[in-house]
Amino acid sequence: MSERSGRPSLVIDFSSSKPLGEAVYIALREAIIKSQFKSGERLMETELAEEMMVSRTPVREAVRKLQSEGYVVMLPRKGTYVTSLSLQDVSDVYEIRSALESMAATKAAERASSDEIAQMRRFLDGETGEWDASDLSQNIIADVKFHSMIYKASKNTRIESMINDLREQIQRLRSSTLSRPGRLRLAHEEHRRIFDAIQARDAKAAGEAAVAHIERSREVMLKTLRDQPR
């Protein structure tokens, strides 16, 4: 744990073949996506470099890349801060995702192979476990795999491509919503309804279940943002 913040310490894999700046960037980006750095939190280059046991140069390179991708904002004479998610930003992302997830689930119900349905079941079963968010990372991985299999089973590469364009924003929102008390269990139940409809080849029910799932996630995320201190 970081002594200053109480969050998990940032660890760099020095044995990796990746350039140091890239490794630092990945570590910082993952920490932001997983909400280890909160929206609006200031990032101090000197402290980050000390924590990761690197010089300030790769940290500075990583911060510039994060800025170009919208994860952080650099304010003159004030410093670097994690970008805050506005209510409108969140609503926009979920609005787009709702349409894409509904279409993917609908088409998956019509087109999924028996093997793809079996893989969906395995990923769905992989979500079960600790429902108090103590096993959040494992459940997020299973969540991602479950949704990705639906995209693949839709047999529409455009859906996959458009979802991938939102991947980082979705991952950041997913981590925030699934960490809310009780949300993991409810999300699993919502996934089960989507899967049951796909398995039954009920395209209409699959699309509706997907919309209901994304809408519930949107409500949780908006509540999370509203509950944050200003």
C-alpha positions in Angstrom: 0.0 0.0 0.0 1.1 3.6 -0.7 2.1 5.2 2.6 0.8 8.6 1.5 -2.6 7.6 0.1 -3.6 4.2 1.4 -4.1 2.8 -2.1 -2.2 -0.2 -3.6 1.4 0.8 -4.5 2.2 1.2 -8.1 4.5 -1.6 -9.2 6.6 -1.6 -12.4 7.8 -4.8 -14.0 11.4 -4.0 -14.7 11.9 -7.4 -16.4 9.4 -6.5 -19.1 10.7 -5.7 -22.6 8.5 -2.6 -22.8 10.2 0.8 -22.7 10.2 2.2 -19.2 8.0 5.1 -20.1 5.4 2.7 -21.5 5.5 0.5 -18.4 4.9 3.6 -16.2 2.1 4.8 -18.4 0.4 1.4 -18.2 0.7 1.3 -14.4 -0.8 4.8 -14.0 -3.5 4.2 -16.5 -4.6 1.0 -14.8 -4.6 2.8 -11.4 -6.9 5.5 -12.9 -9.2 3.0 -14.6 -9.5 1.0 -11.3 -10.2 4.3 -9.4 -7.1 3.9 -7.3 -6.6 7.6 -8.2 -9.9 9.4 -7.8 -11.4 11.9 -10.2 -9.9 15.3 -9.5 -7.0 13.9 -7.5 -3.6 15.6 -8.1 -0.7 13.6 -9.4 2.7 14.6 -8.1 5.5 13.5 -10.5 8.2 13.5 -7.8 6.1 11.3 -5.5 5.1 8.9 -8.3 8.7 8.6 -9.5 9.8 7.8 -5.9 7.0 5.3 -5.5 7.8 3.4 -8.7 11.5 3.8 -8.2 12.2 5.5 -11.5 13.3 9.0 -12.6 10.9 11.8 -13.3 11.5 11.5 -17.1 9.4 8.3 -17.7 6.7 9.6 -15.4 6.6 12.9 -17.3 6.3 11.0 -20.6 3.5 8.8 -19.2 1.6 11.9 -17.9 1.8 13.5 -21.3 0.3 10.4 -23.0 -2.4 10.2 -20.3 -3.2 13.9 -21.0 -3.5 13.2 -24.8 -6.0 10.4 -24.0 -8.1 12.5 -21.7 -7.2 10.7 -18.4 -5.5 13.7 -16.8 -5.5 17.4 -17.3 -2.4 19.6 -16.8 -3.3 23.1 -15.4 -0.7 25.9 -15.7 0.9 26.7 -12.3 -1.5 24.3 -10.6 -0.4 20.8 -11.5 -1.7 17.6 -13.1 -5.1 16.2 -12.0 -7.1 13.1 -12.8 -9.9 14.1 -15.2 -13.3 14.3 -13.5 -16.1 12.4 -15.2 -19.1 14.8 -15.7 -22.7 13.6 -15.5 -23.1 14.4 -19.1 -19.9 12.4 -20.1 -21.3 9.4 -18.3 -24.8 9.6 -19.8 -23.3 9.9 -23.3 -21.1 6.8 -22.9 -23.9 4.7 -21.5 -26.4 5.9 -24.1 -24.1 4.7 -26.9 -23.2 1.5 -25.0 -26.9 0.7 -24.4 -27.6 0.8 -28.2 -24.5 -1.3 -29.1 -25.0 -3.9 -26.3 -28.7 -4.3 -27.2 -27.8 -4.9 -30.9 -25.0 -7.3 -30.0 -27.2 -9.4 -27.6 -30.0 -9.4 -30.2 -27.7 -10.6 -33.0 -26.0 -13.1 -30.7 -29.3 -14.7 -29.9 -29.8 -15.2 -33.6 -26.3 -16.1 -34.6 -24.3 -17.6 -31.7 -22.8 -21.0 -32.2 -23.2 -23.7 -29.6 -19.5 -23.3 -28.7 -19.9 -19.6 -28.2 -22.9 -20.1 -25.9 -20.9 -22.6 -23.9 -18.1 -20.1 -23.5 -20.5 -17.4 -22.4 -21.7 -19.8 -19.7 -18.1 -20.5 -18.5 -17.4 -16.7 -18.3 -20.7 -16.2 -16.5 -19.8 -19.0 -14.0 -16.5 -17.3 -13.5 -18.2 -14.3 -12.0 -19.4 -16.2 -9.0 -17.4 -15.9 -5.8 -16.9 -13.1 -3.3 -19.9 -10.7 -3.7 -18.5 -8.1 -1.3 -16.1 -6.7 -4.0 -13.1 -8.3 -2.3 -12.7 -10.3 -5.5 -13.3 -7.3 -7.7 -10.4 -7.9 -10.2 -11.4 -11.5 -11.0 -15.1 -10.5 -11.5 -14.1 -7.6 -13.7 -12.1 -9.9 -15.9 -15.0 -12.4 -16.1 -17.4 -9.5 -16.9 -15.2 -8.3 -19.7 -14.9 -11.8 -21.2 -18.7 -12.3 -21.0 -19.5 -9.1 -22.9 -16.7 -9.7 -25.4 -18.1 -13.1 -26.2 -21.5 -11.6 -26.9 -19.9 -9.1 -29.3 -18.1 -12.0 -31.1 -21.2 -14.1 -31.2 -23.1 -11.2 -32.9 -21.0 -11.8 -36.0 -20.9 -8.1 -36.5 -17.3 -6.8 -36.5 -18.5 -3.1 -36.6 -20.1 -3.6 -33.2 -16.9 -4.9 -31.8 -15.0 -2.0 -33.3 -17.3 0.6 -32.0 -17.3 -0.9 -28.5 -13.5 -1.0 -28.6 -13.5 2.8 -29.3 -15.1 3.2 -25.9 -13.1 0.5 -24.2 -11.1 2.7 -21.8 -14.1 4.8 -20.8 -16.2 1.7 -20.2 -13.4 0.0 -18.2 -13.1 3.1 -15.9 -16.9 3.2 -15.4 -17.1 -0.6 -14.9 -14.6 -0.6 -12.1 -16.5 2.3 -10.4 -19.9 0.7 -10.6 -18.9 -2.9 -9.7 -17.1 -1.7 -6.5 -20.4 -0.4 -5.2 -21.9 -2.6 -2.4 -24.2 -5.2 -3.8 -23.6 -4.3 -7.4 -21.5 -7.4 -8.3 -24.3 -9.8 -7.3 -27.0 -7.7 -9.2 -24.8 -7.4 -12.3 -24.3 -11.2 -12.3 -28.1 -11.7 -12.1 -28.5 -9.2 -15.0 -25.9 -11.1 -17.0 -27.8 -14.4 -16.3 -30.9 -12.9 -17.8 -29.0 -11.9 -21.0 -27.5 -15.3 -21.3 -30.7 -17.2 -20.7 -32.3 -15.2 -23.5 -29.4 -15.8 -25.9 -29.4 -19.5 -25.1 -33.2 -19.6 -25.7 -32.6 -17.8 -29.1 -35.0 -15.1 -27.9 -33.6 -12.1 -29.7 -36.1 -9.6 -28.4 -35.7 -10.6 -24.7 -31.9 -10.6 -25.1 -31.9 -7.1 -26.4 -34.2 -5.9 -23.7 -32.1 -7.6 -21.0 -29.0 -5.9 -22.3 -30.6 -2.5 -22.2 -31.9 -3.1 -18.7 -28.3 -4.1 -17.6 -26.7 -1.0 -19.0 -29.4 1.3 -17.7 -28.9 -0.1 -14.2 -25.2 0.4 -14.5 -25.8 4.0 -15.6 -28.0 4.7 -12.6 -25.3 3.3 -10.3 -22.5 5.3 -11.9 -24.5 8.6 -11.8 -25.3 8.0 -8.1 -21.6 7.3 -7.5 -20.7 10.7 -9.1 -23.5 12.5 -7.2 -22.3 11.0 -3.9 -18.7 12.2 -4.4 -17.8 15.3 -2.3 -17.5 18.5 -4.4 
